[in-house]
Amino acid sequence: MKILVVEDEQDMMDNIVSCLEREQYIVETAKNYLSAIQKINTYDYDCILLDITLQSKESGLDILKELKTLNKTDGVIIISAKNSLDDRIQGLNLGADDYLSKPFHLSELLARVKSVYRRRKLVGSSNINAGNLMIDIDQRMAYIDDNLLPTNRKEFDVLLYLVINKNRLVNKSALAESVWGDQIDSADNFDFIYSQIKNIRKKLKDAGAVLEIQAIYGVGYKLTTQ
């Protein structure tokens, strides 16, 4: 899962980022309106954690308006010290999925993030299937016919992205951005993706998966069931 944290309080941001990274999420940050706008115009996110009260004339609500203008489908959770009904209603009307008032427990934040992800990507379920493959999102485990499929962190993330987009052509750059975040901007090529795909194919084959990861030359990959 790829998450953007928009927060101008450094201690709060550090705590949130540490918590999310312990869950093995890809986390990017923005401390002000302009940085956040640049991020959302350049990248897509599974979830955006958005503080309303930024230290600028623009607020988090202005970022929500920009997301709406761009027709973005990123999940959004507002996190703010403000707890007025008007702010909450305005944020939800602008497209936010949830509202969490400070102070909050990080365990509750994680639960809200997972809930938004399930609703947005998995239609409410914590599992996703393709052929005889089942992926448990919360436990970050994959199974073939109920047998555990061994994967490292990046292999799991690549496989999950392909399964969520099964039967659709996945662009290499979109896959790389989803799994590696904005660090991908410094990459010279996508050879590292080929290495991950090669390892996943072998593990799927050895486990008896009825899946195929097709390479579309010069474009990307498509996961199909046999």
Buried (B, 14 or more C-beta within 10 A) or exposed (E): BBBBBBBBBEEBBEBBBEBBEEBEBBBBBBBBBEBBBEBBEEBEBBBBBBBBBBEEEBBBBBBBBBBEEEEBEBBBBBBBEBEEEEBBEBBBEBBBBBBBBEEEEEEEBBEBBBBBBBBBBBEEEBEBEBBBBBBEBEEBBBBBEEEEBEBEEBBBBBBBBBBBBBEEEBEBBBBBBBBBBBEBEEEEEBEBBEEBBEBBBEBBEEBEBBBBBEEEEEEBBBBBBE
